[in-house]
Amino acid sequence: MDLSQHLTNTQNPKVFLAPNTSDQELVERAKKVLVDSGIRAELIQVNYDMQQLDVGDLNVSYEPPDLVVRSVYDKKASGIVKMKSVAMIKL
């Protein structure tokens, strides 16, 4: 699966990984899976602040046993970020 096609923010693309765990081994595995799925490693950051995402960015959360990848399709002036699920990846 090539997730890079869902990363459409051409100005300053971001991929936020929100693992909801302090297990560093799991975080590293998640990063590796994302890289194997076409995301450049330098774009991936552990960050829970969805307000920093823009249209075309990706948010990845860990919902055991899967990574759920969501694409930002709208951001309101009030700061509300709207996302749609684009992939589920087994860890």
Secondary structure, DSSP 4 states (H G I P E B T S, - for coil): --GGGG----SS--EEEE--S--HHHHHHHHHHHHHTT--GGGEEE---GGG--TT-EEEEEETTEEEEEEEEEE-TTS-EEEEEEEEEE-
